[in-house]
Amino acid sequence: MSNAFEAKAAQLVAAFEQRLDQDKRELITNANIARGDFVDTGLEPLRFIAHRIVGSARLFNCEHLSLPAKKVEDLVEQGADISLVIDAVNNLIDQIDRTLTDGVPMPDWVKSQDT
């Protein structure tokens, strides 16, 4: 693998980690809004953030994030009770925290360039 490709891949992983941190903050903010008296805003922002995480987590081989994010997305689309949605959001936030603590490993599509 070329040094340029490896450097670019490392930049993409770092950008993904930064995006996850931002997504976590947005999930917390929007979950607090949904819990409060501002239910009129709906749960769509939570669904949108979860949808964004599903796509990027799959790209970076982070199924441990993709699955709980998809659950949030599905619950909102199904019109589930807000308590179920909030529980799923909290689980996703926990997964994001663990991922940010452990760091995102180089995805398989980077490793496949070695061969």
Phi, psi and omega per residue, in radians:
M1 nan 2.427 -3.135
S2 -1.293 2.655 3.116
N3 -1.099 -0.612 3.139
A4 -1.138 -0.754 3.134
F5 -1.146 -0.756 3.134
E6 -1.082 -0.716 3.118
A7 -1.142 -0.735 3.132
K8 -1.136 -0.715 3.116
A9 -1.091 -0.734 3.109
A10 -1.091 -0.661 3.087
Q11 -1.125 -0.708 3.138
L12 -1.146 -0.716 3.099
V13 -1.111 -0.756 3.122
A14 -1.097 -0.707 3.113
A15 -1.141 -0.662 3.090
F16 -1.097 -0.757 3.108
E17 -1.089 -0.719 3.097
Q18 -1.110 -0.722 3.131
R19 -1.109 -0.704 3.107
L20 -1.065 -0.731 3.126
D21 -1.090 -0.743 3.097
Q22 -1.144 -0.757 3.110
D23 -1.044 -0.706 3.121
K24 -1.049 -0.808 3.135
R25 -1.091 -0.705 3.127
E26 -1.184 -0.655 3.085
L27 -1.082 -0.787 3.137
I28 -1.059 -0.846 -3.132
T29 -1.050 -0.844 -3.085
N30 -1.252 -0.543 3.060
A31 -1.175 -0.691 3.095
N32 -1.127 -0.691 3.094
I33 -1.118 -0.779 -3.114
A34 -1.123 -0.577 3.120
R35 -1.242 -0.512 -3.031
G36 -1.454 -2.749 -3.111
D37 -1.426 0.090 -3.057
F38 -1.749 0.596 -3.077
V39 -1.069 -0.341 3.133
D40 -1.022 -0.453 3.129
T41 -1.229 -0.291 3.113
G42 1.309 -3.063 -3.101
L43 -1.815 0.102 -3.095
E44 -0.998 -0.701 3.095
P45 -1.041 -0.642 3.099
L46 -1.153 -0.740 3.111
R47 -1.077 -0.761 -3.118
F48 -1.095 -0.797 3.137
I49 -1.107 -0.787 3.129
A50 -1.066 -0.731 3.117
H51 -1.057 -0.736 3.129
R52 -1.106 -0.702 3.129
I53 -1.165 -0.714 3.126
V54 -0.951 -0.868 -3.093
G55 -1.125 -0.837 -3.088
S56 -1.268 -0.606 3.123
A57 -1.121 -0.657 3.101
R58 -1.138 -0.701 3.127
L59 -1.078 -0.636 -3.093
F60 -1.728 0.315 3.084
N61 0.949 0.754 3.125
C62 -1.959 1.154 3.136
E63 -1.038 -0.496 3.118
H64 -1.113 -0.306 3.020
L65 -1.730 -0.653 -3.076
S66 -1.070 -0.756 -3.086
L67 -1.149 -0.868 3.114
P68 -1.188 -0.526 3.086
A69 -1.171 -0.701 3.108
K70 -1.127 -0.607 3.106
K71 -1.112 -0.766 3.085
V72 -1.032 -0.853 -3.128
E73 -0.997 -0.827 -3.118
D74 -1.130 -0.748 3.141
L75 -1.067 -0.740 3.124
V76 -1.129 -0.781 -3.127
E77 -1.099 -0.559 -3.139
Q78 -1.426 -0.130 -3.113
G79 1.259 0.571 -3.119
A80 -1.112 2.807 3.089
D81 -0.997 2.482 -3.076
I82 -1.021 -0.576 -3.139
S83 -1.134 -0.638 3.080
L84 -1.167 -0.705 3.123
V85 -1.127 -0.803 -3.129
I86 -1.097 -0.705 3.076
D87 -1.053 -0.751 3.130
A88 -1.158 -0.673 3.092
V89 -1.114 -0.766 3.119
N90 -1.071 -0.695 3.081
N91 -1.092 -0.760 3.115
L92 -1.094 -0.745 3.114
I93 -1.060 -0.736 3.093
D94 -1.053 -0.743 3.119
Q95 -1.122 -0.701 3.107
I96 -1.109 -0.781 3.116
D97 -0.990 -0.820 3.135
R98 -1.088 -0.700 -3.138
T99 -1.142 -0.759 3.138
L100 -1.181 -0.591 3.099
T101 -1.188 -0.783 -3.092
D102 -1.387 -0.448 -3.060
G103 1.525 2.581 3.130
V104 -1.509 2.145 3.111
P105 -1.260 2.828 3.070
M106 -1.051 2.283 -3.121
P107 -1.218 2.836 -3.112
D108 -1.021 -0.607 -3.102
W109 -1.180 -0.332 3.039
V110 -1.425 -0.788 -3.122
K111 -1.084 -0.587 -3.111
S112 -1.173 -0.284 3.098
Q113 -1.282 -0.253 3.135
D114 -1.250 -0.435 -3.050
T115 -1.547 nan nan
